[in-house]
Amino acid sequence: MRGQETLWPQLVPVLKLGEDWQPTGEAVATNTLRFLRESMEKVANLERSSTQMRLTIYQIVHSDLVKLADIDPELSPAAHFAALYTQCMWSSIRFSLPETGSHHHHCQCSRVVP
């Protein structure tokens, strides 16, 4: 199972936000772009984290990215894509866990990204 989880991110194209890419609108754009990058760095550094930690981080980052998409129209497509990725990763991990009794797992991400 651990090996498969490290392969899944390779199925998603890399979000290329190079240093030369800047949305319009000075300080706010710089801060929101920095926030997007920092959020994706959190996700990228989860490989050695516990399952519960990964689930928690994916859920938090997903919520943050959905909010970011709502407040920054320039970054909205990238933020929605990244939020969809975190939602898919949360689901793939959560639903690969064995069921315990009659307790069913439900996605606790804030909302489905369009």
C-alpha positions in Angstrom: 0.0 0.0 0.0 2.7 2.5 0.9 4.4 2.0 -2.5 1.2 2.8 -4.4 0.6 6.0 -2.5 4.0 7.3 -3.5 3.2 6.6 -7.2 -0.2 8.3 -7.3 1.1 11.9 -7.3 3.0 11.0 -10.5 -0.3 10.5 -12.3 -1.2 14.2 -11.8 0.6 16.8 -13.9 2.9 19.1 -12.0 1.4 22.5 -11.2 4.0 24.8 -12.8 4.1 28.1 -11.0 7.6 29.3 -11.8 9.1 32.4 -10.4 8.4 34.2 -13.6 4.6 33.6 -13.3 2.8 36.3 -11.4 -0.9 37.1 -11.4 -1.9 40.7 -11.7 -2.4 42.8 -8.5 0.7 43.5 -6.5 0.8 42.6 -2.7 -2.3 40.5 -2.6 -1.3 38.4 -5.6 2.2 37.9 -4.1 0.7 36.7 -0.8 -1.9 34.4 -2.3 0.7 32.9 -4.7 3.0 32.3 -1.8 0.1 30.8 0.2 -0.7 28.4 -2.7 3.0 27.4 -3.0 3.3 26.8 0.8 0.1 24.8 0.8 1.4 22.5 -2.0 4.7 22.2 -0.2 2.9 20.8 2.8 1.2 18.2 0.6 4.5 17.4 -1.1 6.2 16.7 2.2 3.7 14.1 3.5 5.4 10.9 2.2 6.8 9.9 5.6 3.9 11.1 7.7 1.4 8.9 9.4 -1.8 8.0 7.7 -3.8 10.2 10.1 -1.5 13.1 9.6 -1.8 12.9 5.9 -5.6 12.8 6.1 -5.6 15.8 8.3 -3.2 17.8 6.2 -5.1 16.9 3.0 -8.3 18.0 4.6 -6.9 21.3 5.9 -5.1 22.2 2.7 -8.2 21.4 0.6 -10.3 23.7 2.7 -7.7 26.5 2.4 -7.4 26.1 -1.3 -11.1 26.3 -1.9 -11.1 29.5 0.1 -8.1 30.8 -1.9 -9.9 30.1 -5.1 -12.9 32.1 -3.9 -10.8 35.2 -3.0 -8.3 35.3 -5.9 -9.8 35.1 -9.4 -6.3 35.0 -11.0 -5.3 31.9 -9.0 -8.7 30.3 -9.0 -8.0 27.7 -11.7 -4.7 26.6 -10.1 -6.3 26.6 -6.6 -9.3 24.6 -7.8 -7.0 22.0 -9.5 -4.8 21.7 -6.4 -7.9 21.4 -4.2 -9.3 18.6 -6.4 -5.9 16.8 -6.1 -5.9 17.0 -2.3 -9.5 15.8 -2.3 -8.6 12.8 -4.5 -5.6 12.0 -2.3 -7.7 12.2 0.9 -10.3 9.9 -0.7 -7.8 7.4 -2.0 -6.1 7.0 1.4 -9.3 7.1 3.4 -11.1 4.5 1.3 -8.1 2.2 1.2 -8.2 1.9 5.0 -9.9 -1.3 6.3 -13.4 -0.8 7.6 -13.8 -1.1 11.4 -17.1 -2.5 12.4 -20.1 -0.6 10.9 -18.4 2.8 10.9 -18.3 4.1 7.3 -15.8 6.7 6.1 -17.1 9.9 4.6 -15.1 12.7 3.0 -14.9 15.6 5.3 -13.6 18.0 2.7 -15.5 21.2 2.8 -17.0 20.9 -0.6 -16.5 19.2 -3.9 -14.5 21.4 -6.3 -16.3 22.1 -9.6 
